[in-house]
């Protein structure tokens, strides 16, 4: 890999994290002409120089390791090799690695992530009792709080009485449970609980106990810390950067002192900053995690174009939303040093006179769009209610300008929806690089032959469900996504059959929900097992191929070939057959844990039996939460959006798996099976599959496929 390849890898990383979306963003950050940047990135030696590379890195706060960029030596990300760079012991190394890996799992919407700590669970219980009050949901949260009470140090030590009172009264004496819950929330809200978690983490990390002694509690604490950062208002992208910030060192670029470490404001000079960072202990760095619970919310004004409304002297105020005519009102100062912000130059923001402004408060301006959309939608609802509107009123979320509390430009943005060039050239459905086009062509033909051409009831239901899934993907409104996902599932379970009573919850009257809740987890359990081992391949391939350092052992060519690392076409069975070649691939405990986890699943019948039980329960949880969201939207029009992005991803994955199963089964029957047979037969066959796996063991079962 040469310098140009490494720069392109760095750009791909920046695009993947959402830092940039197009080449123009790089030019803007580097304050260079786009044509110059384009020439450099095309390998023109006149422009692609070491100086260009250093300036590129400086533009992104020296995120990338300079030795890696220039020489290909060391890790890609600056400060990424924490364990090696800071000589972390095994507990500290595990803490950092698990934190970063869990962020990846969290962001992917995995059903295995934990979204319940003491704070989030109590918050959900109070919300459920006051807004929804469904006994099934309350029993679910009661179980979750019991689980938290067993694992959470502070739940056991400081809040044992209050937690037990909530558990014992939340289904029978709800008013009292809410009062106790509110009392507890006062002690843990606004980052208080987050700081307690950090205190406990520090105590474990710097105690005489071994990693084995503290590993399980440490994992829970890391998960809880990420939950608390989310509740406090940080985006996942920012939460990931927090760990890089506290382990950040410093660089000098053209006499500029650059660091991401949160230096106290009273340290001003570069020499003082340098001395301060040089003398930091590891414990002092970990302590700085608390600072992110002390950050005050900043006020921001977000400005959007709005279409479908006119008026020379328009000035409508609806709570924090203001719709007005830019030309006549002049709400903001837009002149900076005689120039308008770049948005005006290349975005043509002034084409429409009517603008929509919303005031928001947040610790992370990258984590407010869901709140913005929710509040702006509420404002549009009022307009539609009080006026006979024939033309659709639409807010253009694709481009915006941000003003600070002093009404000075603080930033601007163009989403991928606005950047037509990006949509056309970077994000299209691209068949050029697919190696499964023959398989896809076969699937398209099957779909056309057995579903599109067929007019029976089953094909109509499948087409309807596929359409609702597309609607979920196309809409920007969270509530529309959730409702469409549920309709998609409900359509496919609109079958009349009495399943054996033992699989249904007799306490509930909602038989359609019970059918979905009881049967769907079994229908997709095989898919979940297979997907989990694809995740195993992706993890170790990524660790070996992209994060290779002194901690990763070098595989000989034969082993690498058998494991299929860096291959485009992968046979999962071959990877599983050669899985033991990964033994000892890394010195990191997190890699050792990952290896052992999948090794035990493949070779220990008890472990795969536990896995299946957990998987079925996790799927049930996802279904229950999806239905709960659906009901809160339909009946209350109110819901907590703290984890909405995570839940949305989980729901999407669930629906995709169900659709995949139903469509494939319909293919296999050549369009002859009705929906009832598809659902029931899949359920029966999957119950048999579970039995086979338990009796044969997972590795033998895989090889029999």
N, C-alpha and C positions, 0 to 999 in steps of 0.2 A: 504494500500500500504506500503510495507516494503522498506528498504534501496535498496535492489537489484532491485525491481520494479522501484524505482525512478531513479536509475542509468540507467536502460534500457530506461526509458522515456527520460532522458537527451541525451542518444545516438541517439534515434529516432529523437529528435529535431536537433541534430548536422547533422544527415544525411539529414534531410529535408531541412536544410539551405545550404547544400553543403559543410559544414565545413569538413566533413569526408565522405568516401564512403565505408569503410571496417574496420575490426578490426585492421588490420595492421597499419592504420593511427593513431589509439588510442595509440598503442604500441610505434610508432615513436614519437608522441608528448609527451608521458610520459617518453620516453627513457628507456623503459622496454622491457624485452623479451616477444614476442608474446604469448608464452605458459603460462607465468605468468599472463598476462592480461586475457587470455582465461579462466584460472582456476578461477581467481577472478570473472569474469563475469558469470561463471557457478555456483557461489555461494559457492566455496570452502573457508571455514572459515579461513584457514591458510593464504590465500592471500587476501580475501575480508574483509579488515579491515577499520576502520575509517581513518587510515593513507593513505590507497590506495585511498579512496574516496576524501580526501583532495588533494592528489597529482593529481588525475584525474581532479579535478576542477581547480587547478593551471595550469595544462597543457593547459587549454582552457581559460586562463586569468581571472580565477574566474568568469566565465560567469554565473554560477548557484549559487543561494543563499545557503550558507553552512547550515543554519538552516533547509532549505527544504531538502537538500540531507541527512543530518544526522538524523533529527527529524521529517520531514514531516510538518514543521511549516512554514507558509508564502508562498510567490510566488515562482515558480520554478526558474525564471530568477532573477539574482542579479539586483537590481535597477528596476525591472519590476513594482513594486507597487508604481509608481511615486507619485500618488495623495496622498496616505496614508503616504509614507515615507517622502516626502518633504512638506506635508501639503499644497499642491497646491490649490489655489482658483479655482472656477468653470471655469474661462476662461483659466487658465494655464493647468488645468486638461483636458479640452476639446481639447486644442492645442496638447498635447502629445498623447492623445487617438486617435484623428482623424488622426494625422500623421501616427501612427503605423497601424491603421486599413486601411487607404488608400493605404499604401504600399502593404498590402495583396491583396486588390482589384486590384491594379495596376499590381501586379505580376501574377494574375490569367487571365489577358487578357480580363477583363470585357469590354463590349462595352460602359459601362456607365462612364468610366474614362475620364478625361479631359487631352488631350495632347496639348492643345493650350493656351499659354500665349502670352504676347506681343512679346517675343523673338522668340519662336518657330514658331509663325504665320508669322512674318516678314521674317524669314529665309526660310519658305516654299514658300512664295510668290516670293521671289527673285529666288529661285531654279526653281519654276514653269515657270516663265517668261523666264529665260535664257536657260533652258534645255528642257522644254516640250511645254509650251505655248498652252495649251488646254483651250478654253474659258469656258467650263463647270467647270474645276478645279479652274480656276481663280475666277469664280462667287462663288464657294464654300469657298475659302479662303477669299474672300471679306466679305462674311457673317460672317465668324469666326473672322475676325479682327474687324468688327462692334460690335460683342458680347464682345470681349476683351475690346474694347474702353469704353463700358458701365460699366464694372466691375473693370477694373484695375485702381488703384489710380494714378499711375505714367503715364499711358496712358492719363488720364484726366488732370492731373496737370502739368506734365513736357513736355509731348510729344504730346499734343493735335493737334497742327498745323501739325506736321509731319505725325501723324497717319491719319488725315483727308486727307492730300495730297496723301498718298498712296491709301486710299480707293477710292478717287475720280478719280485717274488717272491710276490705275493698269489694267483696261481693255481698256482704250482709248489712253493714253499717257504712254506706258509701259517703255520707256527709262527714262523718268523723274521719274516715280514711283520707278524704281530701284535705281536711284541716291539718292532719298529721303530715301529709305529703307537702302541703304548702310550707309548713313549719320547717321541714327538712330541706326544702328547696332554698329557703333563705340562707341556709348554711353552706350550700354547695354551688349556688349560682354565681354568675359573673366571674368565672375563672377560679373561684375559691377551691373547688374540688380538683380542678386541673393542677393547681399548685401542690395540693396534698398528694396527688398521684406522683408528681415529680419528686417530692420529698421522699416518698416510699421507694421510688426507683433508685435514687441516690443512696439510700440506706442499704439496699440490696447490692448495688454495684460495688460499694466500698466496704462491705462487710467481709468477714473472714469465711463466709459460706462459699461453697463451690458453685459452679454454674448448674450442675445437676440438682443441687439443693434449691436453687431459686428460679430455675428455667420456666416452670409453668406459671408461677406468679408474675414473673417478669413479662412473659408473653401477654398475659391478661392486662397488665399495667400499660404496656405499649399500645395495645388495642384501645384501652380506655382513654389514653392520652390523645390518640388520633380522634376518637369520638368527641372529646372535650374541645379540641381545637376546631372541629367542625361546628359544634354547637356555638362556640364563641364567635364564629363568623368567617373562618378561613376556608379558602378553596383547597382542594386536594393538592393542586399544583403548588400553592404557597406552603402547605403543611410539609410537603416533601423538601422544599427549599430551606425550611427552618433548620433541619439537621445539618445541611451544608453550611448554613450561616454560622452556626455555633462552632463548627470545626474549621471555619474559614481562616486562612492565614492572611497574607497581604502581598501585593505586588506594587511595583513602581512602573508607571508608563509615562514617558515624556514629562518627568517631574511631578506627575500626579500620584498621590497615594491612593491605592484602590484596595478595599476590603469589603466583604459582606458581613463581617462580624459586627454585632450591635455594640459599638463603642459608646460609653457614657458621653453625654453631651458636653460635660465640663472638660473633657480631654480634647484639646483643639489642635495643637501643632502636630505635624507629621512625625516628629521624633518621639513625642509623648505617646502617640497612637502605636508606633512601632514598638516602643518599650513595653507598653501595656499588653499588647498581644503576645510578645515574646515571653512574657513572664506569667502568662495564664497557665494554671494547672488544668488537668482534664476535669477535675471535679468542679472547678469554677466555670468551665465551659458548659457542662451539663446544667449547672445552676441557672445559666442564662435562658434555659427553656422557659423559665417562669416569666421572663420579660414579655413574652408573647401573649400572656394573659393580663398584662397591664396596659397594653396598647389601647388608647382611646379611639372611639369611633370618630371618623372624620365625616364632615358633611360634603356631599358632592351633588352637583346639579348635572343631570344627564339630559342632553338635548337631542331630540329626534325630529325628523320630518314627519308630517302627518298628511295623508291624502284623503280626499273626499269631503273636505270642509273648506269654506272660503269666508272672507269677511275682512274688510279694511281695518276695522277697529275691534277685531275679535280679541277678547280677553276673558277666558273662562277659567275659574279656579275651583277645583274639586279636590279638597284635602291637600295633599302634597303635589298634586298635578296641576299644571298651568298650560292651557292651550291658548296661543295668542299669535298675532300677526307680527312677525319679526320687523318688517319695514316700518311700522308705525309705533311699536312699543319700545324697541331697543332695550331689552331686559338685561343684556350682558355686554361687557366690554370685550370686543373681539379684535381690537387692534393691539398688536404687540410689537413694539419697536418699528412702527410704521408698516408692519406686514400682518396679513391675516394668517391664522393658523393653516398648516398644510392641508387640512381637510377641505378648506375653501379652494385651494389651488387645484387639487386633483380629484376632489370628490363632488364638486359642483353642488355644495350643500345649500346654496342660496337659490337654487332653481325653484323651490317651493317657498312661498312667503310664510306659510302656516307651520309653526313649530310647536312641539310638545315638550314641555320641560317637567322633570320630576326631581324632587329633592329626596335623597336617600342618605342614610348614615350607615357606615360600615368600617370595619377594621381592614377589609380587603376589597378593594374596588373591582377585583376580578370575580367576586363571588356574590354578585347582587342582581344578576340579570333575571333570575327566576322571581325574585321579589319585585323587581321593576315591572316585569310583564304582568304579574298578578295585579298590582296596583293600577297599572295603565288599563288593563282589561276592565277593572271595576269602574274606572272613569268612562270608558266607552259604553259600558252597560247603561250608565245613567243617561248618556247622550241619546242612545237608541230608544230609551224608555220615554223621554220627554219630547222627542221630535219625530215627525213622520219622515223617516230617512229612506230615500230611494237609492242613493249612491252609497256604496260600501265605504265606510270610514276605516282607514287602515294606517297603522303606525309602521314606519319603515325602520325596523330594528337592525338593518344591515349596516348602517353607518351612524355614527354619533359623535358628539363632542362632549367632553367632561369639563366642568368648571369647578373650582374649589369654593370654599366658604366665602372668599373675598370676590367671587365672581370673575376670577381670572382663569384663563385656559389652563387646565391641569392635564389634559390628554385628549386623545381622540382615538377612534377605532373604526375599522371596516371589517365586518365579519366575512366569512367565506361566501355567504349568500350574496354579498354585494360585488365581490371581486369576480366578474364574469370570466376574466382570463384564467383565474385560478380554477373556477368550476369547469371551464372548458378544457384546460390543459393538464391539470393536476388531479382533479377529483372525479373524472368521469368513470363510468363502468368500462374498465380497460381490459380487453381480451388479449392484448398483445403479449402479456407476461403470464398468462394462465397455462398451466400444463395439463389441465383436465377438460379441455374444450370438447373432446370426444364424449366424455361422460356427461357434460352439460348438454350437449346437443341431443343425446339420448333422453335425458330428463325432460328437455323442452318438447321433444317429439311425443313422449309419453303424456306430458301434461296437456298438450294440444289434442292428442288423440282421445284420451280417456276423460278429460275434464272439460276443456273448452268446447269440444264438439258434442259432448254428452249433455243431455238436458234432464237427466233424472234428478231426484231430490238430493242425493248425496253430492253429486258434482256441483249443484247449485249452492249447497251449504259450504262446500270447500271454497268455491269462488268468492262467496260472500265473506268468509273468514280471512282469506288472502287479501281481499280489498280492505277490510278493516285494519289488518296489519299494516298495509301500505299507508292508510290514513294516519295511523299512529306515528309512522316514520316521518310523514310530511308535515304534520302540525307542529307549531312551536309552543302550543299551550299544553302544560303538564296535565291538566285535568282531562283534556281531549285524548291525550295519549293513554292515560289510565283507563278511561271509559272504553276506548276502542280495543285495547288489549283484552279487557274483560269480555266484551261482546264477541271478540274473536274466539275466546275459549268457550263461552257459553253456547255459541252456535254449534260447536262441535260436540257438545254434550247434551244437545237437545234431542235426546233419545228416550223412549219410553221402555223401561225395563226395571224390574225389581231385582237389584243385586242382593246377595245374601246379607241378612240383617247385621251380621257381625262386623261388616266393614263400614257400616253407617253409624253415625252418632244419633242414637235414639232421642237424645235430649233436645235436638234441634228440629224445627219444622221445615226448614229450607232444604228440601230434598235435592234440588238442582245443585246447590252449593255442596251438599254432602256427597253427591255423586262425584263432583269434580275433586273435592278435598280427599276423598277416599280412594279414588281410582287413578287419577292423573299421576300421582307419584310413582305408581307401579308401571305406568305406560312408558315413562321416560327414564327409568332407572338404568337400563342398559346403556342408553345414550350418555348418561352422566358418568358411568364407569369408564367408557371408552374416551370421552372428552377429558377426564381427569388424567388419563395416561398420555394423551396428546399434550396436556399441560406439563406433564413430567418431561416429555421429550423437549418441548419448547424451553423449559427452565434450564435444563442441562446443556442444551445446544447453545442457548444464549450465554450461559456462564462460561462455556468453553470457547465459543467463537468470538464473543464480543467483549467479554470482561476478563480476558485472559491476563493474568499477572503471576507473580511468584507463588501465589497460593493455589493455583490450578496446575495439576501435574500435566505433563506433556504426554499425550496418547500416541502410541505408535500408529503408523498408517493403517495397519490391519484392523486395529481396534476402532479407530476413527471411522473406517469404512463400514464395519459391522454395525456401529451405532448410528451411522448415516448422518453424522454431523456435517453441516454445510451443504446438504443435498437439497435439491428442489423437489424430488419425488421420494416420498417416505413410505415405507411399509411398517406400520406400527408393530406388527407381530415380530418382525426382525429386531426392532428396537427392544421389545420385551424379552425375546430369547437371549439377547446379549446384554441385558441390563446389568448383570453383575460385573461387567467390565468397568462400570462407573465406581466401583468400590474404591474408596480412598482417593477420588479425583480431586478432593479439596481438603485443605486444613481447616476451613471454616466450619464451625459447629452447625450453622444453619444449613450448609450443604450436606453435612453428615446426617442431620435430622431428616432432610428431604429424601436423601438416598434410602435411609432406613425405613421411612414411612412407606414408600412404594415397594421396597423389597419385602416388607412384612405383609403388605396387601397381596402380593403375588404368591407368597410362600406359606403364609399362616392363615389357616381357615378361620380361626377365631377373629383375626383382625379384619378380614373381608366381611365376616358376618356383622361385626360392629359397624363397619363402614356403611353397609347397606342399610342398617337400621337408622344410622345418623342421616344418611342421604334422603331416605323416605321422609324423615321428620323435618329436614331442612326444606324440602319441596313443599310439604304441608304448610310450614311457616310462611313461605313465599306466597302461596295461594291465599292463605288467611289474610296476610297484610295487603295483598292486591285487592281482595274483596272488601277489606276494611276501608282502604282508600276510596274505592269505588262508591261505597255507601256514604262516606263522609262528603264526597263531592255531590252526590245525588240528593242527599237528605239535608245536609248542613251548608253546603257550598263553602266549607272551611276545613282546612287541614294544615298540619305542620309540614313545611317544606325543607326542614333541616337536612334530611337524608333523601330528599326526593330524587336527586340524580342517581344515587346508588340504587334505590328501589326501582326506578325506571329501567335501568340496565338489567336488573334481575328479572323484572317482568318481561322485558323484551326477549331475553334468553329463554325463559320458560315457554313463551308463546311460539318462538321459533322451533324449539324442540318438539312441541306438540304438533305443529303444522307439518314438520318434516316427517314425523311418524305416520300421521294420517295420510298424507299425500303418497308416501312410499308404499304403504299398505294398499292403497287404492290402485297404484301402478301395478303392483304385484298380482292383484286380482283381475287385471285388464279391465277395470271399471265395472266389474260385476258385483262386488260386495257393496252392501249398503252400510251406512254409517254405524248402525247398531252392531253389525257383525265385526266391523273394523275395530271399534272400541272394545267390545267384549272379548273378541279373540286375542287382541293385543294384551289385554289385561291377563287373560288366562295363560298365554304364552310367556309373559314376563314373570308371572308367579312361578312357572316351571323353570325359567332361566335362573331365577334367584335360588331355587332349590338345587339346580345343577351346579351353580357356582359354589354354593356352600358344601356340597358333597365332593366335587372334583378338586376344588381349589381354583383360584383365579388363573394361574399360569396355564394349567392343563385346559381349563375352559377356553382361554384365548386361543390356544393351539388347535382346538377342535373346531374353531369357527371356519 
